[in-house]
Amino acid sequence: MSLFSTKSVSRILAESEGGAHQLRRTLGAGQLVALGIGAIIGAGLFSLTGVAAAQNSGPAVMLSMVIAAVGCAFAGLCYSEFSCMIPVAGSAYTYAYATLGEWIAWIIGWDLVIEYAIGSATVSVSWSAYLVALLHTFHINLPAQWIAGPFEMVEMPDGTTAQGYANLPAVLIVLLISLLLMIGIKESARTNAVIVVIKLAVVLVFIGVGWSYINPANYHPFMPPNTGTFGEFGISGVMMGAGTIFFAYIGFDAVSTAAQECRNPQKDMPIGIFGSLLVCTVLYLLFGLVLTGLVPYTQLGVAAPVSLAIAKTPYLWVNNLVTFGILCGFTSVILVMLMGQSRVFYSMSRDGLVPKVFSEIHPRFQTPWRSNLLFFFFVAPFSAFLPLSIVGRMTSIGTLFAFVIVCAGVWVMRVKHPDQARPFKTPWVPVVPIIGMLVNFAMMYSLGRANWLRLIVWLVIGQAIYFGYGRKRSHLRQQ
């Protein structure tokens, strides 16, 4: 069997229906939008906006946000066509299997582990840091050795430092979210909806409170001149800022992983994808405008730029409210990422490329509960022992790679299967997919050599697993 053998859309749809591996269809358009917002607004907005402004874009970080949003929009059009045409779990992995072949599907499925599993570990580390800060305001200080990994020194709010043993709060939140996902997608969606309302309210409070205290002088120069180093301000800085800020948009594609649990995917999937992307883009632009208006961009390269901005207003009580909102934001991001990861491996398992344990459905809850449990044990060590800096941009480059593949897949599918039913059509094919590939690849390029090296090493490990295990057990190859 060729490495580029594909599965027909009709076969993929037939395999997704009936049997002991059926997921429950309970989600509507509103819940999909909430899932998208839940995944998008989190670590990127509250942390990386300040980093991108201070190190790359200056006040032009808003342009970086627009570029990142445009890349997402082109990819979103392609995701919408695929999710309506192939409304099953698996997202980019399933779409690649139908268009580019099993080998490319494996590569993208393995790549999505970076986005979802390692991404959730990244966010859990940030969640832990904000929890420690919030508890300190109530004079509750956790033991220093148990809030950071062994590769970093931790500074407590009272100024003391200590060598970390393991980040237990990060492990705890991953465990609680994993247990929630095992109970059911409907319960998970309801919990996510409540969290989304809370964190949207917090973002709006920050924008409303800070708007009256903006100093227009902080917007000059809007785009600082390049320092002579690629990525440090100027046009290249705006592009690198877009690559960094892109982490803040990660998550809208996770909506497509829930297609098999959606009541009316042909109608609701595009609403879920573009509804969440539109809401978040508007909020991001307003957030960036207020943040860079309150604090000079040169001072924003800190772990908690929002707290620095609030200090420029008389409403210091907002600090605790924003911290609580950030915790809610991180919680929903972890929830949607872990859900997306289990659904991707659910599809890969049904194709025989990974062990069948990943597609075993709980008889009562109708969730891939063992997959959720196994991914807890996979993610927990990253959460417990690795610092945030190692895996942050690695998550962005993995996601951008997935977007490039999906855009290419839409173009290939139009050429190979022009008569296939498409409830939603990406406009101006191949122009939109080509622009989507170019914009997202440009952001990949801007992330630098070190992140490319990490991506390549990760993909090489995946190749060893595919040729050593997956290819031999592929159901398509066996049949």
C-alpha positions in Angstrom: 0.0 0.0 0.0 1.3 3.4 -0.9 2.2 5.9 1.8 -0.3 8.3 0.1 -3.3 5.9 0.0 -6.4 7.8 1.1 -9.7 6.9 2.6 -12.9 7.9 0.8 -15.2 10.3 2.4 -18.1 7.8 2.2 -16.0 5.2 4.1 -15.0 7.7 6.8 -18.6 8.6 7.3 -19.7 5.0 7.4 -17.1 4.0 10.0 -18.1 6.9 12.2 -21.7 5.7 12.5 -23.0 2.9 14.7 -21.1 0.3 16.6 -19.6 0.3 20.1 -17.4 3.3 19.2 -20.2 5.9 18.7 -19.9 9.3 20.3 -23.0 11.1 21.6 -24.3 14.0 19.4 -25.4 16.6 21.9 -23.7 19.9 21.0 -25.4 22.9 19.3 -24.1 26.1 17.6 -24.0 28.1 20.9 -22.0 25.4 22.7 -19.6 25.2 19.8 -19.0 29.0 19.9 -18.5 28.7 23.6 -16.0 25.8 23.1 -14.1 28.0 20.6 -14.0 31.0 22.9 -13.1 28.8 25.8 -10.1 27.5 23.9 -8.9 30.8 22.5 -9.0 33.3 25.3 -6.3 32.2 27.8 -2.6 32.3 28.2 -1.9 34.1 24.9 -4.0 37.1 25.6 -3.1 37.7 29.2 0.6 36.9 29.0 2.0 36.9 25.4 0.4 40.2 24.3 2.8 42.0 26.6 5.8 39.9 25.5 5.1 40.5 21.8 4.7 44.3 22.4 7.9 44.6 24.4 10.2 42.4 22.3 8.8 42.5 18.7 6.0 44.9 17.7 5.6 47.8 20.2 2.1 49.3 20.0 1.9 47.8 16.5 1.1 44.5 18.4 -2.5 45.2 17.2 -1.2 44.7 13.6 0.3 41.5 14.7 -3.1 40.4 16.1 -4.7 41.3 12.8 -2.2 39.2 10.8 -2.6 36.3 13.1 -6.4 36.6 12.8 -6.2 36.7 9.0 -4.1 33.5 9.0 -6.7 31.9 11.2 -9.6 33.2 9.0 -8.2 31.6 5.9 -7.6 28.4 7.8 -11.1 28.7 9.3 -12.7 28.7 5.9 -10.9 25.5 5.0 -11.7 23.9 8.4 -15.4 24.8 7.9 -15.6 23.1 4.5 -14.0 20.0 5.8 -15.9 19.8 9.1 -19.2 20.0 7.1 -18.1 17.6 4.5 -16.5 15.1 6.9 -18.4 15.7 10.3 -16.4 13.2 12.4 -13.8 13.5 15.2 -10.2 13.9 14.2 -10.0 17.4 12.8 -7.0 17.9 10.5 -5.9 14.3 10.9 -9.1 13.0 9.3 -9.1 15.7 6.6 -5.5 14.8 5.6 -6.4 11.1 5.5 -9.1 11.8 2.9 -7.0 14.1 0.7 -3.2 13.6 1.1 -2.9 10.0 2.3 -2.2 8.0 5.4 1.4 9.1 5.9 0.6 12.8 5.8 -2.4 12.1 8.1 -0.1 10.4 10.6 2.3 13.4 10.5 -0.4 15.9 11.1 -2.0 13.7 13.8 1.3 13.4 15.6 1.9 17.1 15.1 -1.5 17.9 16.8 -0.1 16.3 20.0 2.1 19.4 20.2 -0.9 21.7 19.9 -3.3 19.9 22.2 -1.4 17.7 24.7 1.8 19.8 25.2 -0.3 23.0 24.8 -2.5 22.0 27.7 0.6 21.3 29.8 1.9 24.8 28.9 -1.3 26.4 30.0 -1.4 24.4 33.2 1.9 25.8 34.3 0.6 29.3 33.8 -2.6 28.4 35.7 -0.5 27.3 38.6 1.5 30.6 38.7 -1.7 32.7 38.8 -3.3 30.4 41.4 -0.2 31.0 43.7 -0.5 34.7 43.2 -4.2 34.8 43.9 -3.8 32.7 47.1 -1.0 35.0 48.3 -3.4 37.9 48.3 -5.4 36.0 50.9 -2.2 35.2 52.9 -2.1 31.6 51.8 1.4 30.6 50.6 1.9 27.1 49.1 5.3 25.3 49.7 7.8 26.8 47.2 9.2 23.4 46.2 5.8 22.1 45.1 4.8 25.0 42.7 7.6 24.7 40.2 9.6 22.0 38.4 13.2 20.9 39.2 14.7 22.9 36.3 13.8 26.3 37.7 14.1 28.4 40.8 10.8 29.8 42.1 10.4 33.2 43.7 7.6 33.3 46.2 5.4 36.5 46.5 7.2 37.2 49.8 10.5 37.4 48.0 12.0 34.1 49.0 13.4 31.7 46.4 13.7 27.9 46.3 14.5 25.0 44.0 11.3 23.3 42.7 10.5 19.7 43.0 7.3 19.4 41.0 4.4 21.7 40.0 1.6 20.0 41.8 -1.1 22.7 41.2 -0.5 22.2 37.4 -0.9 18.5 37.7 -4.1 18.9 39.8 -5.9 21.0 37.3 -5.0 18.5 34.5 -6.4 15.7 36.6 -9.7 17.5 37.4 -10.3 18.4 33.8 -9.5 14.9 32.6 -12.0 13.5 35.1 -14.6 16.0 33.9 -14.1 14.9 30.3 -14.5 11.3 31.2 -17.9 12.0 32.7 -19.3 13.4 29.4 -19.1 16.0 26.6 -22.4 17.6 27.6 -21.3 18.2 31.2 -17.9 19.4 30.0 -19.6 21.9 27.6 -21.9 23.2 30.3 -18.9 23.8 32.6 -17.0 25.5 29.8 -20.0 27.8 29.1 -20.1 29.0 32.7 -16.3 29.6 32.6 -16.5 31.5 29.3 -19.1 33.9 30.7 -16.9 34.7 33.7 -13.7 35.3 31.7 -15.5 37.4 29.0 -16.9 39.6 31.8 -13.4 40.0 33.2 -11.9 41.0 29.8 -14.7 43.5 29.4 -14.1 45.0 32.9 -10.4 45.4 32.1 -11.2 47.2 28.8 -13.9 49.4 30.4 -11.8 50.3 33.5 -8.6 51.0 31.5 -10.2 52.9 28.6 -10.4 56.2 30.5 -6.8 56.1 31.6 -5.1 55.6 28.2 -2.1 57.9 27.6 -2.0 58.6 23.8 1.8 59.3 24.1 2.3 55.6 24.7 1.3 54.9 21.1 4.3 56.8 19.7 6.1 55.4 17.8 3.4 53.1 16.7 5.8 50.8 14.9 9.3 51.3 16.4 12.1 51.1 13.9 14.0 47.8 13.5 17.1 47.5 15.7 19.0 45.7 12.9 18.0 42.2 14.2 15.3 40.3 12.5 12.2 40.3 14.7 13.1 43.2 16.8 10.5 45.8 15.8 9.8 47.1 12.3 8.0 44.9 9.7 9.9 41.8 10.8 9.0 42.5 14.4 5.3 42.7 13.5 5.5 39.4 11.7 7.4 37.7 14.6 4.9 39.3 17.0 2.1 37.7 14.9 3.9 34.3 15.3 4.1 34.8 19.0 0.5 36.2 19.4 -0.7 33.3 17.3 -0.6 31.2 20.4 -3.5 33.4 21.7 -5.7 32.2 18.8 -4.9 28.6 19.2 -8.1 26.7 19.9 -10.7 27.7 17.3 -9.7 24.6 15.3 -10.4 22.4 18.3 -14.1 23.1 17.5 -13.8 20.8 14.5 -12.7 17.9 16.7 -16.2 17.9 18.2 -17.9 17.5 14.8 -19.0 13.9 15.6 -20.6 15.2 18.8 -22.5 18.0 17.1 -26.3 17.7 16.4 -26.3 19.5 13.1 -22.6 19.8 12.0 -23.4 21.0 8.4 -25.0 24.1 9.8 -23.4 24.6 13.2 -19.7 23.9 12.6 -19.1 27.1 10.5 -21.0 29.1 13.1 -18.9 27.6 15.9 -15.6 28.3 14.1 -16.2 31.8 12.8 -18.4 32.9 15.7 -15.6 32.2 18.2 -12.9 33.6 16.0 -14.8 36.9 15.4 -15.7 37.5 19.1 -12.1 36.9 20.2 -10.5 39.0 17.5 -12.6 42.1 18.4 -11.8 41.6 22.1 -8.1 41.1 21.4 -7.8 44.3 19.4 -9.6 46.3 22.2 -7.4 44.5 24.9 -4.2 45.3 23.0 -5.3 48.9 22.5 -5.9 49.4 26.2 -2.8 47.5 27.4 -0.3 49.5 25.2 -2.2 52.7 26.0 -1.8 52.3 29.7 1.8 51.2 29.9 4.8 52.0 27.6 5.5 49.0 25.4 9.1 48.8 26.7 7.8 47.9 30.1 5.4 45.1 29.1 7.9 42.3 28.9 6.9 40.8 32.3 5.0 37.7 33.4 1.9 39.7 34.4 1.5 42.7 32.1 -2.2 43.1 33.0 -1.3 43.8 36.7 1.1 46.4 35.5 -1.6 48.1 33.4 -4.1 48.0 36.3 -1.6 49.8 38.5 -2.0 52.8 36.2 -5.6 53.1 37.3 -7.1 53.8 40.7 -9.1 50.5 40.6 -6.5 48.2 42.1 -9.3 45.8 43.3 -9.6 44.8 39.7 -6.3 42.9 40.0 -7.9 40.0 42.0 -10.9 40.0 39.6 -8.6 39.8 36.6 -6.5 37.1 38.2 -9.6 35.0 38.8 -10.8 35.6 35.3 -7.4 34.5 34.0 -7.6 31.3 36.0 -11.1 30.6 34.5 -9.6 31.3 31.0 -6.8 28.9 31.5 -9.2 26.2 32.9 -11.4 26.3 29.7 -8.3 26.2 27.5 -7.0 23.1 29.2 -10.5 21.5 28.9 -10.9 22.1 25.1 -7.3 21.1 24.4 -7.5 17.8 26.3 -10.9 17.2 24.6 -9.4 17.8 21.2 -6.4 15.6 21.8 -8.5 12.6 22.9 -10.7 13.0 19.8 -7.8 13.1 17.4 -6.3 9.9 18.9 -9.8 8.4 19.0 -9.9 8.7 15.2 -6.3 7.4 14.8 -7.1 4.4 17.0 -10.1 3.5 14.8 -7.8 3.5 11.8 -5.4 1.2 13.6 -2.5 3.6 13.7 -2.4 3.8 17.5 -3.6 1.1 20.1 -7.4 0.5 20.2 -7.5 1.6 23.9 -7.7 5.2 22.6 -11.1 4.5 20.9 -12.8 2.5 23.7 -16.0 4.2 24.7 -17.4 4.2 28.2 -20.8 2.3 28.1 -22.5 4.9 30.3 -20.9 8.2 29.6 -20.1 7.5 25.9 -16.7 9.2 26.1 -13.2 7.9 25.2 -12.5 7.7 28.9 -9.4 5.6 28.8 -7.9 8.0 26.2 -8.5 10.8 28.6 -6.9 8.9 31.4 -3.9 8.0 29.4 -3.4 11.6 28.3 -3.5 12.7 31.9 -0.5 10.5 32.6 1.2 11.8 29.4 0.6 15.5 30.1 1.2 15.4 33.9 5.0 15.0 33.7 5.2 18.0 31.3 3.1 20.0 33.7 5.0 18.9 36.8 8.6 19.2 35.6 9.1 21.5 32.6 9.2 25.3 32.7 6.8 27.4 30.5 9.5 28.8 28.2 10.4 25.4 26.7 7.0 24.5 25.1 5.2 27.8 24.5 6.3 28.6 20.9 6.6 24.9 20.1 2.8 24.8 20.4 2.4 27.7 17.9 4.6 26.2 15.3 2.8 22.8 15.5 -0.6 24.5 15.1 0.6 26.6 12.1 1.9 23.4 10.4 -1.6 21.8 10.9 -3.2 24.9 9.3 -0.9 24.7 6.3 -1.9 21.1 5.7 -5.6 21.7 6.1 -5.5 24.6 3.5 -3.6 22.4 1.1 -6.1 19.6 1.7 -9.1 21.7 0.6 -7.3 22.5 -2.7 -6.4 18.9 -3.3 -9.9 17.7 -2.5 -11.4 20.2 -5.0 -9.2 18.8 -7.7 -9.5 15.1 -6.9 -13.2 15.0 -5.9 -14.9 18.1 -7.4 -18.4 16.5 -7.2 -18.3 15.6 -3.5 -21.2 17.1 -1.6 -20.1 20.3 0.3 -22.7 21.9 2.6 -20.2 24.8 3.1 -17.8 25.8 0.4 -14.5 27.7 0.9 -14.8 30.7 -1.5 -12.2 31.4 -4.3 -10.4 28.1 -4.3 -7.5 27.8 -4.9 -6.8 31.5 -4.0 -8.0 31.3 -0.4 -6.1 28.0 0.4 -2.9 29.4 -1.2 -3.1 32.6 0.8 -3.8 30.7 3.9 -0.8 28.5 3.4 1.5 31.5 2.7 0.3 33.6 5.7 0.6 30.7 8.1 3.9 29.5 6.7 5.2 33.1 7.0 4.4 33.0 10.7 6.0 29.6 11.0 9.2 30.9 9.4 9.2 33.9 11.8 9.4 31.7 14.9 13.1 31.0 14.3 15.5 28.1 13.8 15.3 26.7 17.4 11.5 26.1 17.1 11.9 24.5 13.7 14.5 22.2 15.1 12.1 21.1 18.0 9.4 20.5 15.4 11.6 18.4 13.2 12.9 16.3 16.2 9.3 15.7 17.3 8.2 14.6 13.8 11.2 12.3 13.5 10.1 10.6 16.7 6.6 10.2 15.2 8.1 8.6 12.1 9.8 5.9 14.2 6.4 5.1 15.8 4.5 5.1 12.5 6.9 2.8 10.7 7.5 0.6 13.8 3.9 0.3 14.8 1.2 2.2 13.0 1.8 1.3 9.4 1.9 -2.5 10.1 -1.5 -2.3 11.9 -3.2 0.2 9.6 -6.8 -1.0 8.9 -6.5 0.5 5.4 -3.3 -1.5 4.7 -4.7 -4.7 6.1 -7.8 -4.6 4.0 
